[in-house]
Amino acid sequence: MSIRICVEGLLPSMSERSLRELFSPYGTVTDLQFEVSADGQCLGIAELRMIDSDEAEAAIKGLHRLE
């Protein structure tokens, strides 16, 4: 069963590709919903799924409050 992670506070310059690259060291991103404005800039919110809870927990611990 995949685990859903909600991500907030993303920079307007964040892309779907860079978000996948950010999470990939922690495991496999199986799905990514990425909110963008009409001009293609990130709206600061994304939802992604990782394969299992171990990967999701590792990503949360590794990336929480990352600046």
Helices and strands as residue ranges (DSSP letters): E 3-8, H 16-23, G 24-26, E 29-36, E 42-50, H 53-63
